[in-house]
Amino acid sequence: MDKYRASRVKSAAAWALAFVFAIVATVFAVMPFVFMVLNSFKEKFEMLQKGVFALPQELYLDNYIGVMAGNFGVFFRNSVLVLAVSLTLLLFVSACASYPLSKMHFGLADPIYGVIVACMSIPLHITLIPVFRMMQNLHLYNTIWALPGPYIAFGVPISVFILTSFMKGIPDEIIESAEIDGCNKYGMFFRIMLPLSKPGLSTLAIYNGVNMWNEFSFAYTLTQDAAHRTLPLAVWEYRGQYSMNTPMIMAVLTLTVLPMIVLFAVAQDKLVKGMTAGAVKG
Amino acid sequence: MTKTATTSLQRKRARETHVAAAVFLAPVVVLLAVFIFYPIFDTFHISTFKWNGIDANPVFIGLGNWAALLKDGAFWIAFRNNITIMVCSILVQIPLGLAMATFLDFGGTKKLNVFKILWFIPLLMSSVAIGFLFTYALATNGGIVSTISRFLGGKNIDLLGNPRLALFTVIMVIAWQFTPFYMVYCMAAYTNIPMEVFEASIIDGATKPQYFRHIALPLLMPSLKSAAILSMVGSLKYFDLIYVMTGGGPGTSTELMATYMYKQSFKNFNMGYGSAVAAGMFLLITCMALATMRLINQKEG
């Protein structure tokens, strides 16, 4: 009995310790975020005088109004356009490639699959100079249309990897019965494989969508003017204008994070699952 | 007669399959060829020239850039910084993520959902946004750490401007960004452990720490190993956050292979040399990834 009580006490102590750890971890995780949101509602001098963790005196929205009055709408529109085009094409071509790799028997299937998947660990920097040159020659440099190509290409390996394993799970019986009903390979893809792959596609849409939305290296290298840049570069632009105005920068940052927060609030589980899609057996 | 008919039918079907496979694979093959394979080849090609990116006539210098790269102290400092970040990332993020996931798993995820949501927050921000946020949040004047230090009666602390602290600071920020990722990763790994295993071990009288050490940990090991590989490759090609936050400075204290490559190519316009840096980086990452995977597979086999 004593031993039982001792183990109860010990386990309670362990939980207390674990909770202390959890609280500390929470403070660390949340503090920078609180710093950002709190100060975005302050006037420049208010932040300096009252301290960074004081609550705003009033609901001060001028930073946000100032940001929206700038180029923010243009950045946002560019990001949405690039994302819509790149993501649609990426999902489509990846699904196209995954169909033969998962359901057709031909000699080159394994080597092709291996090569595509091996591309996952290629650092994008090795392609940066040639792609930069290519876009200049194609006169796409400094337009948002320089971005979808590399975005799609670097999204392909993980997408094909996940979709192929997903399509392998679609029962062969469905395919055979469709074949008997006279469906050819192309009809099969559009009528059977694509609709049945929806769960896999939605996970991939989130994973790749988040990556593209946040992409920096290509966007920074392949575009130059504010009118042709995407959202991650917005902060860059505003920092040039308001480098000493911390609350203003915090307002820009908060606005760039906002779509993700909305997504998180609306579809938490899907987002969490989608964002770690890349982690399935690395 | 019927036999030849079936074989010709089979052959026709095989041909149809091949044609369909080629049609379906073509877009991806073209995309990868244009945006990945050709650029890799081209980078190696450009690395044999002295070229500023604009000049119509690059000067062929053979392996000159490569010889310079091998002797370039700045590149090897950058490589060493990459390795430091890699080791610290693996040692900090994965254990912390595992601890957080274990806490959530042992406590019953539903009850502790608040923690899960709050811990996930850093993952919602892009590397660029995090880089900017922390340049301000860690500023000497009015930054978080300075504010706390002053509250406790200390002085302002310059974390990013001090060459001896900058790399350490950057490692902490990277840990802030990616620990939640490994938390979610470990949570997924936990859900793969069958409930019966847990129940059986508790019935056999194992305490929770015993269950964790002798049952859960060995079962999680394969996942933790692939997490380590993921973290390794990620750390070696790291770029965005550091470029935004420190630009590699002060001095070379937070310089990475990728930031060095970028500066050489697009700031100093040494595209030839920048290509050699990029190609060197590619070779180093590929070799290290292959070696690690072989090592891990060997141990298992």
Interface residues (C-beta under 8 A of the other chain):
Chain A: S7 S11 A14 A18 F21 A22 A25 T26 F28 A29 V30 M31 P32 F33 F35 M36 M47 L48 G51 V52 F53 V93 S94 C96 A97 Y99 P100 L101 M104 H105 F106 L108 A109 I112 I116 C119 S121 I122 P123 L124 H125 I126 T127 L128 I129 P130 V131 F132 R133 M134 G149 P150 I152 A153 F154 V156 V160 K185 Y186 F189 W213 N214 F216 S217 T221 P232 L233 V235 R239 T246 I249 M250 L253 T256 V257 M260 I261 F264 Q268 V272 M275 T276 G278 A279 K281 G282
Chain B: A14 E16 T17 H18 A20 A21 V23 F24 L25 P27 V28 V29 L31 L32 V34 F35 I36 Y38 P39 I40 D42 T43 I46 G53 L96 A99 M100 F103 F106 G107 L112 F115 I117 L118 W119 F120 I121 P122 L123 L124 M125 S126 S127 V128 A129 F132 L133 F134 Y136 A137 A139 G142 G143 I144 T147 W176 P180 F181 V184 Y185 A188 T207 K208 P209 S226 A227 I229 L230 V233 L236 K237 F239 D240 Y243 V244 M257 A258 M261 Y262 S265 F266 M271 G274 S275 A278 A279 M281 F282 I285 T286 A289
